[in-house]
Amino acid sequence: MIRAALLALPLATPALAQDVRCTLTPPCRGTACAPVQVAFTIDRNQFVAPMHPNEPPRRKITHVEMGRDRFAAEPFLIGPALGFWEDAEAVGSRMLVVQPGGDAKYSETPSGRRLTGTCEVSD
């Protein structure tokens, strides 16, 4: 019994979090566009399946720094893409999707604000 527990120990160690740093810009129309810096972390431990089927769903959360703005959002992993989504209820929602190569797209609704750019993901 103890031997089995010791062998399973490396499987129980936490996965590393991934830090995401992005530089995004709005569509430019003849003027200089100020880039927006975005930073957040994807903690892959939050995506681990429950150990028991009766466990309640786990809420995933990341803290996003976007320019001067700070907010909590829900991180997501969809295949090789990652990002975050936040529902600000009456104000609208915002979402950032980062593709495996680092290309990123950010959008807000209902304002229609859109930013594009690149992100670096570090382990």
VOMI-701807 format. One record per residue (C-alpha): x, y, z; residue in three letters. Coordinates in steps of 0.2 Angstrom, whole numbers, plus 5000, padded with zeros to 4 digits. Last residue first. Example, Ala and Ser with C-alpha at 12.3 -4.5 7.8 and 13.67 -1.06 7.14 Angstrom:
BEGIN
506849955036SER
506249785039ALA
This chain:
BEGIN
503151394908ASP
503151554897SER
501851614885VAL
502251764874GLU
500851854866CYS
500551944850THR
499352084844GLY
497552124840THR
496352234849LEU
494452254846ARG
493252374855ARG
491452334850GLY
490652424865SER
489352284868PRO
490452184869THR
492352184871GLU
493652094860SER
495452034861TYR
496351934848LYS
498051864850ALA
499351784839ASP
500651684849GLY
500951544838GLY
499851424849PRO
498351544847GLN
497951674861VAL
496051714864VAL
495551864874LEU
493851894880MET
492752044887ARG
490952054892SER
489652184894GLY
489352334906VAL
487752264913ALA
488552094917GLU
490452114917ALA
490651934910ASP
492551904909GLU
493351774897TRP
495151724897PHE
496451644885GLY
497151484878LEU
497251394862ALA
498051224860PRO
496351134862GLY
495251254870ILE
496051304887LEU
495051434897PHE
495351564910PRO
493951644919GLU
494251834924ALA
494651934938ALA
495052124935PHE
496452254935ARG
496452404923ASP
497952514921ARG
498552434905GLY
497752264906MET
498252164922GLU
497152004923VAL
496951894938HIS
496451714934THR
495051614940ILE
494351434938LYS
492851394948ARG
492851204952ARG
491251104949PRO
490651004965PRO
491450844969GLU
490250694968ASN
491150614953PRO
492750594964HIS
494550654960MET
493850794950PRO
494750824932ALA
496150944932VAL
495851114924PHE
496251224939GLN
497951134940ASN
498351214923ARG
498551384931ASP
498551504917ILE
499251674922THR
498851844916PHE
499651994908ALA
499052124896VAL
500052274889GLN
499052394878VAL
499952474863PRO
499652664859ALA
499152684841CYS
499952824832ALA
498752904820THR
498252864802GLY
496852754806ARG
497552614817CYS
496552464823PRO
496852444841PRO
498452374848THR
498952224859LEU
500552174868THR
500352014878CYS
501151924892ARG
500551754898VAL
501251664913ASP
500951474913GLN
500751394929ALA
501751234932LEU
500851074935ALA
500651014953PRO
501350854960THR
500150714961ALA
500850604947LEU
502550614956PRO
501750544972LEU
500950384963ALA
502450274966LEU
502550324984LEU
500750284986ALA
500950114978ALA
502450074990ARG
501450125005ILE
500050005000MET
